[in-house]
Amino acid sequence: MPLNDVKKYDLEERTFKFAKSVRQFVKLLPRTIGNMEDVKQVVRSSGSVGANYIEANDAISRKDFLHRIKISRKEAKESIYYLRLLDTGSKAEVESRRIELVQESTELMKIFGAILRKSE
């Protein structure tokens, strides 16, 4: 496999898949008043993780890069919070999916933290 193909599954793609997975997950949730509000928040924050990472890759300065990475980390952390708030309606398979998404968001948050530590 050529080296370029190895890099195909990069962080931009991973954050995109995370945001898409969150959007699929929220369709499985009960339509409660709390969920309706929290779904809006988790959809925004999960999409913002990748959007800010893409912006970081096109940063015009080191300071701008670090700022965007910090925002990506913050949005990943926020995604964890809202994922945990969502009511899964006591469905085991939905709860399992939520746990997977919280884990992925946690991993993304740690990755962005590592990028910050190495870049500062």
N, CA, C and O of each residue as an XYZ file, in Angstrom:
480
protein
N       0.846     -1.181      0.000
C       0.000      0.000      0.000
C       0.890      1.243      0.000
O       1.807      1.335      0.815
N       0.639      2.195     -0.894
C       1.432      3.428     -0.924
C       1.265      4.228      0.372
O       0.221      4.172      1.021
N       2.285      4.952      0.723
C       2.272      5.740      1.952
C       1.096      6.706      1.995
O       0.507      6.899      3.059
N       0.741      7.315      0.878
C      -0.388      8.256      0.845
C      -1.691      7.590      1.249
O      -2.535      8.228      1.877
N      -1.877      6.316      0.902
C      -3.094      5.603      1.260
C      -3.176      5.367      2.763
O      -4.268      5.352      3.331
N      -2.029      5.183      3.409
C      -2.009      4.978      4.855
C      -2.549      6.216      5.566
O      -3.210      6.101      6.599
N      -2.275      7.382      5.026
C      -2.700      8.629      5.652
C      -4.149      8.986      5.339
O      -4.654      9.989      5.845
N      -4.828      8.191      4.519
C      -6.210      8.485      4.142
C      -7.102      8.590      5.377
O      -7.958      9.471      5.456
N      -6.901      7.687      6.344
C      -7.720      7.733      7.553
C      -7.050      8.676      8.546
O      -6.420      8.249      9.513
N      -7.204      9.949      8.283
C      -6.562     10.954      9.117
C      -7.560     11.535     10.112
O      -8.711     11.107     10.192
N      -7.097     12.496     10.848
C      -7.932     13.089     11.893
C      -9.118     13.859     11.321
O     -10.175     13.915     11.949
N      -8.959     14.452     10.143
C     -10.106     15.127      9.514
C     -11.207     14.115      9.239
O     -12.378     14.382      9.508
N     -10.846     12.974      8.713
C     -11.840     11.934      8.407
C     -12.439     11.371      9.690
O     -13.641     11.112      9.758
N     -11.612     11.186     10.691
C     -12.102     10.638     11.967
C     -13.100     11.587     12.625
O     -14.130     11.145     13.134
N     -12.807     12.870     12.619
C     -13.737     13.824     13.229
C     -15.023     13.924     12.412
O     -16.101     14.127     12.971
N     -14.913     13.782     11.089
C     -16.101     13.779     10.233
C     -16.987     12.573     10.566
O     -18.203     12.703     10.706
N     -16.360     11.402     10.689
C     -17.119     10.190     11.013
C     -17.768     10.296     12.390
O     -18.880      9.808     12.595
N     -17.075     10.933     13.331
C     -17.645     11.146     14.666
C     -18.918     11.993     14.566
O     -19.949     11.632     15.134
N     -18.849     13.103     13.856
C     -20.015     13.980     13.712
C     -21.165     13.250     13.018
O     -22.320     13.389     13.421
N     -20.856     12.479     11.982
C     -21.894     11.702     11.286
C     -22.511     10.660     12.221
O     -23.726     10.458     12.211
N     -21.688     10.006     13.019
C     -22.184      8.989     13.956
C     -23.111      9.597     15.000
O     -24.123      8.999     15.366
N     -22.762     10.791     15.476
C     -23.627     11.478     16.444
C     -24.980     11.770     15.799
O     -26.019     11.590     16.433
N     -24.974     12.214     14.559
C     -26.222     12.523     13.858
C     -27.090     11.280     13.669
O     -28.316     11.360     13.754
N     -26.463     10.142     13.416
C     -27.221      8.894     13.297
C     -27.754      8.459     14.662
O     -28.885      7.986     14.776
N     -26.928      8.624     15.689
C     -27.311      8.223     17.041
C     -28.532      8.982     17.544
O     -29.442      8.375     18.108
N     -28.567     10.290     17.352
C     -29.664     11.080     17.920
C     -31.015     10.718     17.311
O     -32.054     10.989     17.914
N     -31.015     10.119     16.144
C     -32.272      9.675     15.527
C     -32.906      8.527     16.304
O     -34.101      8.271     16.161
N     -32.120      7.836     17.125
C     -32.597      6.684     17.891
C     -33.201      7.079     19.235
O     -33.799      6.243     19.913
N     -33.051      8.340     19.626
C     -33.430      8.773     20.968
C     -34.924      9.107     21.082
O     -35.561      9.512     20.110
N     -35.466      8.924     22.297
C     -36.853      9.351     22.530
C     -36.960     10.870     22.380
O     -36.021     11.599     22.697
N     -38.080     11.324     21.908
C     -38.290     12.759     21.683
C     -38.865     13.414     22.946
O     -40.063     13.683     23.040
N     -37.975     13.662     23.908
C     -38.380     14.366     25.119
C     -37.954     15.825     24.996
O     -37.138     16.172     24.142
N     -38.502     16.659     25.838
C     -38.141     18.081     25.809
C     -36.639     18.241     26.065
O     -35.961     18.992     25.364
N     -36.133     17.541     27.058
C     -34.701     17.626     27.374
C     -33.842     17.155     26.222
O     -32.856     17.802     25.866
N     -34.218     16.019     25.634
C     -33.439     15.495     24.508
C     -33.450     16.443     23.325
O     -32.434     16.602     22.647
N     -34.578     17.070     23.070
C     -34.659     17.970     21.918
C     -33.632     19.101     22.044
O     -32.987     19.471     21.063
N     -33.487     19.635     23.234
C     -32.513     20.713     23.457
C     -31.080     20.190     23.452
O     -30.194     20.793     22.846
N     -30.858     19.069     24.129
C     -29.508     18.518     24.219
C     -29.025     17.975     22.869
O     -27.832     18.025     22.572
N     -29.944     17.459     22.057
C     -29.576     16.985     20.724
C     -29.032     18.139     19.890
O     -28.038     17.980     19.181
N     -29.675     19.292     19.973
C     -29.188     20.463     19.224
C     -27.749     20.780     19.619
O     -26.902     21.056     18.769
N     -27.492     20.737     20.909
C     -26.160     21.069     21.413
C     -25.113     20.043     20.988
O     -24.018     20.412     20.565
N     -25.447     18.755     21.099
C     -24.452     17.722     20.772
C     -24.195     17.665     19.268
O     -23.082     17.359     18.839
N     -25.210     17.956     18.475
C     -25.000     18.001     17.030
C     -24.048     19.150     16.689
O     -23.139     18.989     15.875
N     -24.262     20.306     17.315
C     -23.376     21.453     17.064
C     -21.940     21.167     17.506
O     -20.992     21.366     16.747
N     -21.800     20.700     18.739
C     -20.442     20.508     19.266
C     -19.701     19.394     18.534
O     -18.500     19.512     18.293
N     -20.389     18.322     18.178
C     -19.710     17.224     17.482
C     -19.237     17.656     16.099
O     -18.167     17.241     15.653
N     -20.013     18.474     15.423
C     -19.591     18.984     14.122
C     -18.474     20.003     14.229
O     -17.620     20.105     13.348
N     -18.490     20.750     15.308
C     -17.495     21.795     15.517
C     -16.106     21.222     15.792
O     -15.100     21.876     15.516
N     -16.045     20.014     16.331
C     -14.746     19.371     16.574
C     -13.950     19.318     15.273
O     -12.814     19.788     15.208
N     -14.549     18.751     14.260
C     -13.868     18.597     12.976
C     -13.724     19.895     12.213
O     -12.701     20.138     11.573
N     -14.752     20.734     12.278
C     -14.698     22.001     11.553
C     -13.524     22.850     12.031
O     -12.833     23.468     11.221
N     -13.298     22.883     13.334
C     -12.182     23.663     13.863
C     -10.844     23.010     13.576
O      -9.839     23.701     13.411
N     -10.822     21.676     13.515
C      -9.582     21.003     13.149
C      -9.212     21.323     11.698
O      -8.042     21.554     11.393
N     -10.184     21.336     10.823
C      -9.930     21.708      9.422
C      -9.395     23.140      9.353
O      -8.459     23.424      8.606
N      -9.993     24.033     10.132
C      -9.521     25.420     10.185
C      -8.092     25.478     10.715
O      -7.283     26.273     10.235
N      -7.778     24.642     11.700
C      -6.418     24.619     12.257
C      -5.414     24.219     11.185
O      -4.311     24.762     11.129
N      -5.791     23.279     10.345
C      -4.884     22.829      9.286
C      -4.629     23.911      8.243
O      -3.623     23.863      7.535
N      -5.513     24.870      8.144
C      -5.347     25.986      7.213
C      -4.994     27.284      7.942
O      -5.166     28.378      7.404
N      -4.504     27.147      9.160
C      -4.201     28.320      9.980
C      -3.139     29.197      9.321
O      -2.224     28.716      8.653
N      -3.297     30.498      9.536
C      -2.350     31.445      8.946
C      -1.148     31.717      9.857
O      -0.161     32.323      9.440
N      -1.252     31.255     11.109
C      -0.137     31.438     12.038
C      -0.144     30.302     13.060
O      -1.125     29.571     13.198
N       0.952     30.175     13.756
C       1.043     29.166     14.824
C       0.019     29.446     15.920
O      -0.608     28.526     16.446
N      -0.143     30.715     16.256
C      -1.105     31.114     17.282
C      -2.527     30.725     16.873
O      -3.301     30.224     17.689
N      -2.862     30.959     15.607
C      -4.178     30.598     15.086
C      -4.365     29.079     15.127
O      -5.435     28.591     15.492
N      -3.318     28.334     14.751
C      -3.368     26.871     14.802
C      -3.674     26.388     16.224
O      -4.576     25.576     16.428
N      -2.922     26.890     17.196
C      -3.116     26.468     18.585
C      -4.502     26.828     19.090
O      -5.124     26.055     19.818
N      -4.984     27.994     18.706
C      -6.317     28.432     19.112
C      -7.390     27.476     18.583
O      -8.296     27.089     19.322
N      -7.289     27.100     17.316
C      -8.285     26.199     16.701
C      -8.219     24.792     17.316
O      -9.248     24.143     17.502
N      -7.024     24.335     17.622
C      -6.873     23.022     18.265
C      -7.510     23.056     19.656
O      -8.168     22.100     20.065
N      -7.313     24.152     20.373
C      -7.944     24.297     21.698
C      -9.463     24.270     21.583
O     -10.141     23.676     22.421
N      -9.995     24.907     20.555
C     -11.443     24.895     20.348
C     -11.913     23.478     20.028
O     -12.946     23.044     20.538
N     -11.177     22.756     19.197
C     -11.543     21.370     18.883
C     -11.582     20.529     20.157
O     -12.506     19.743     20.366
N     -10.569     20.701     21.004
C     -10.537     19.957     22.270
C     -11.726     20.329     23.150
O     -12.352     19.459     23.756
N     -12.033     21.619     23.220
C     -13.169     22.095     24.022
C     -14.489     21.529     23.498
O     -15.347     21.123     24.283
N     -14.651     21.501     22.190
C     -15.886     20.990     21.596
C     -16.023     19.483     21.806
O     -17.135     18.983     21.979
N     -14.911     18.759     21.792
C     -14.950     17.321     22.087
C     -15.399     17.102     23.526
O     -16.193     16.206     23.812
N     -14.880     17.930     24.424
C     -15.265     17.844     25.838
C     -16.751     18.171     26.004
O     -17.454     17.509     26.767
N     -17.220     19.181     25.296
C     -18.635     19.559     25.346
C     -19.513     18.439     24.785
O     -20.601     18.183     25.301
N     -19.047     17.781     23.745
C     -19.797     16.660     23.163
C     -19.983     15.554     24.200
O     -21.058     14.962     24.291
N     -18.953     15.279     24.972
C     -19.046     14.269     26.034
C     -20.155     14.655     27.008
O     -20.989     13.827     27.373
N     -20.154     15.892     27.415
C     -21.144     16.374     28.379
C     -22.571     16.165     27.867
O     -23.416     15.615     28.573
N     -22.828     16.604     26.647
C     -24.190     16.489     26.117
C     -24.559     15.048     25.794
O     -25.721     14.672     25.946
N     -23.621     14.240     25.360
C     -23.907     12.822     25.146
C     -24.332     12.165     26.456
O     -25.247     11.342     26.477
N     -23.672     12.526     27.531
C     -24.004     11.947     28.837
C     -25.372     12.404     29.337
O     -26.041     11.672     30.066
N     -25.787     13.601     28.953
C     -27.093     14.120     29.380
C     -28.275     13.465     28.664
O     -29.377     13.410     29.211
N     -28.054     12.975     27.460
C     -29.156     12.457     26.655
C     -29.834     11.250     27.303
O     -29.176     10.388     27.885
N     -31.156     11.208     27.189
C     -31.975     10.107     27.696
C     -32.093      9.057     26.597
O     -32.663      9.325     25.539
N     -31.557      7.867     26.843
C     -31.593      6.806     25.825
C     -32.858      5.963     25.917
O     -33.044      5.037     25.127
N     -33.722      6.272     26.867
C     -34.963      5.522     26.991
C     -34.764      4.100     27.484
O     -35.589      3.228     27.209
N     -33.697      3.860     28.199
C     -33.392      2.544     28.791
C     -33.247      1.431     27.759
O     -33.455      0.261     28.081
N     -32.895      1.777     26.529
C     -32.652      0.770     25.505
C     -31.162      0.419     25.525
O     -30.308      1.284     25.329
N     -30.868     -0.845     25.763
C     -29.469     -1.282     25.930
C     -28.618     -0.980     24.703
O     -27.478     -0.537     24.842
N     -29.149     -1.211     23.510
C     -28.345     -0.990     22.304
C     -28.072      0.491     22.077
O     -27.011      0.862     21.574
N     -29.027      1.336     22.449
C     -28.837      2.782     22.306
C     -27.839      3.267     23.355
O     -26.980      4.102     23.069
N     -27.959      2.743     24.552
C     -27.018      3.097     25.620
C     -25.598      2.657     25.253
O     -24.637      3.378     25.519
N     -25.470      1.510     24.660
C     -24.167      1.011     24.229
C     -23.561      1.934     23.171
O     -22.364      2.223     23.198
N     -24.376      2.380     22.265
C     -23.913      3.297     21.212
C     -23.451      4.617     21.825
O     -22.450      5.192     21.396
N     -24.197      5.099     22.844
C     -23.812      6.336     23.512
C     -22.438      6.180     24.158
O     -21.597      7.074     24.061
N     -22.215      5.057     24.810
C     -20.935      4.800     25.467
C     -19.803      4.826     24.441
O     -18.736      5.378     24.710
N     -20.027      4.237     23.276
C     -19.022      4.251     22.208
C     -18.720      5.682     21.760
O     -17.561      6.033     21.538
N     -19.754      6.499     21.628
C     -19.558      7.883     21.192
C     -18.833      8.706     22.255
O     -17.990      9.540     21.926
N     -19.153      8.479     23.508
C     -18.442      9.166     24.598
C     -16.975      8.768     24.575
O     -16.097      9.609     24.765
N     -16.706      7.481     24.340
C     -15.320      7.020     24.270
C     -14.581      7.674     23.103
O     -13.441      8.113     23.256
N     -15.229      7.741     21.936
C     -14.589      8.355     20.772
C     -14.322      9.840     21.031
O     -13.253     10.347     20.691
N     -15.273     10.524     21.622
C     -15.094     11.941     21.923
C     -13.966     12.138     22.930
O     -13.198     13.095     22.826
N     -13.865     11.246     23.895
C     -12.791     11.299     24.887
C     -11.430     11.102     24.203
O     -10.466     11.805     24.507
N     -11.367     10.143     23.284
C     -10.126      9.912     22.555
C      -9.747     11.126     21.709
O      -8.580     11.514     21.659
N     -10.731     11.721     21.049
C     -10.458     12.927     20.257
C      -9.945     14.053     21.148
O      -9.003     14.757     20.785
N     -10.563     14.221     22.307
C     -10.132     15.256     23.244
C      -8.676     15.026     23.651
O      -7.898     15.977     23.729
N      -8.306     13.782     23.907
C      -6.933     13.453     24.298
C      -5.958     13.689     23.143
O      -4.841     14.160     23.355
N      -6.379     13.364     21.934
C      -5.530     13.594     20.762
C      -5.243     15.081     20.602
O      -4.101     15.480     20.376
N      -6.291     15.902     20.720
C      -6.081     17.349     20.583
C      -5.229     17.885     21.727
O      -4.443     18.812     21.532
N      -5.377     17.314     22.916
C      -4.520     17.705     24.037
C      -3.061     17.376     23.761
O      -2.169     18.165     24.072
N      -2.824     16.202     23.171
C      -1.450     15.802     22.830
C      -0.872     16.714     21.746
O       0.300     17.086     21.805
N      -1.690     17.070     20.762
C      -1.230     17.994     19.720
C      -0.831     19.325     20.346
O       0.184     19.913     19.974
N      -1.627     19.793     21.291
C      -1.308     21.062     21.963
C       0.001     20.960     22.736
O       0.848     21.849     22.648
N       0.168     19.882     23.491
C       1.394     19.724     24.282
C       2.624     19.678     23.399
O       3.658     20.250     23.744
N       2.524     19.005     22.262
C       3.663     18.883     21.360
C       3.926     20.163     20.585
O       5.046     20.400     20.134
N       2.892     20.994     20.427
C       3.019     22.206     19.612
C       3.400     23.436     20.427
O       3.880     24.423     19.870
N       3.192     23.387     21.734
C       3.476     24.572     22.552
C       4.907     24.599     23.027
O       5.308     25.529     23.726
